[in-house]
Amino acid sequence: MSTTTAVVTVLTALTALWVGFSSFSLLRRAPFVVDPLVTYGVPRSWWTPLGIAKGAGALGLLVGLAVPAVGIAAAVCLIAYFLGAVVTVLRARSYQTVAFPVLYLIPVAITLALMA
């Protein structure tokens, strides 16, 4: 295994774990995740689909280690997801918390760049 392959694999796995943790936290209705959603005005009926979408993206990143096209598709979808989260936070004028979705967006974008 080359050094590049090892770096991509580790970064992808860590990114998937981080996004997966976020998905799990949303599906479990962890207060540190759902309290801001209430503030941003995200309807409760969206929470489960959003959590599932994040979980599917995390799983897709891991599958992408074996099937690159799946990983690329998952990364593109997660980037769209987190861009939507940034827009949601900005529309809610919660400028002090906009860094949180960006902190998920950046590693996914880097993972995509390394996978492509």
Sequence and secondary structure as in RCSB ss.txt:
>XXXX:A:sequence
MSTTTAVVTVLTALTALWVGFSSFSLLRRAPFVVDPLVTYGVPRSWWTPLGIAKGAGALGLLVGLAVPAVGIAAA
VCLIAYFLGAVVTVLRARSYQTVAFPVLYLIPVAITLALMA
>XXXX:A:secstr
  HHHHHHHHHHHHHHHHHHHHHHHHHTT HHHHHHHHHHT  HHHHHHHHHHHHHHHHHHHHTTTSHHHHHHHH
HHHHHHHHHHHHHHHHTT GGGTHHHHHHHHHHHHHHHHH 
